[in-house]
Amino acid sequence: MSHELRTPLNAILGFTQLMQGDQTINTEQQENLDIIIASGEHLLSLIKDVLDMSEV
């Protein structure tokens, strides 16, 4: 279950981080990428917590 949830989310985060390195994006696009990354990292944390609780 962990793999099925984390792999797609890690792909999204990885590509988003690559896009942040693009010097041609404007400020609004950068802010949107920051939101995607923050939300994705929060979701990964929630997934980890749920999976940890399911082991108990």
PLY file of the C-alpha trace (Angstrom):
ply
format ascii 1.0
element vertex 56
property float x
property float y
property float z
element edge 55
property int vertex1
property int vertex2
end_header
0.00 0.00 0.00
2.78 2.42 0.87
4.43 2.07 -2.52
1.19 2.71 -4.42
0.63 5.95 -2.51
4.13 7.33 -2.24
5.52 6.66 -5.72
3.08 8.87 -7.68
3.32 11.62 -5.09
7.13 11.51 -5.13
7.04 11.79 -8.93
4.87 14.90 -8.68
7.18 16.43 -6.07
10.27 15.57 -8.09
9.01 17.13 -11.30
7.77 20.17 -9.39
11.22 20.65 -7.87
12.78 20.37 -11.32
10.39 23.03 -12.59
11.48 25.35 -9.77
14.93 25.43 -11.32
13.56 26.89 -14.55
14.73 30.50 -14.75
11.91 31.46 -17.15
8.99 30.97 -14.74
7.33 34.04 -13.33
6.57 34.87 -9.69
3.00 33.54 -9.79
4.17 30.24 -11.26
6.88 30.00 -8.58
4.29 30.58 -5.86
2.08 27.86 -7.36
5.01 25.42 -7.40
5.73 26.28 -3.76
2.11 25.46 -2.89
2.30 22.13 -4.73
5.51 21.18 -2.93
4.23 22.20 0.51
0.95 20.36 -0.02
2.69 17.27 -1.36
5.11 17.12 1.54
2.22 17.52 3.98
0.35 14.70 2.24
3.44 12.46 2.41
3.62 13.14 6.13
-0.05 12.24 6.58
0.40 9.04 4.58
3.38 8.09 6.75
1.37 8.73 9.93
-1.59 6.68 8.71
0.66 3.80 7.68
2.47 3.95 11.03
-0.85 3.81 12.89
-2.02 0.88 10.79
1.00 -1.13 11.95
-0.06 -0.84 15.58
0 1
1 2
2 3
3 4
4 5
5 6
6 7
7 8
8 9
9 10
10 11
11 12
12 13
13 14
14 15
15 16
16 17
17 18
18 19
19 20
20 21
21 22
22 23
23 24
24 25
25 26
26 27
27 28
28 29
29 30
30 31
31 32
32 33
33 34
34 35
35 36
36 37
37 38
38 39
39 40
40 41
41 42
42 43
43 44
44 45
45 46
46 47
47 48
48 49
49 50
50 51
51 52
52 53
53 54
54 55
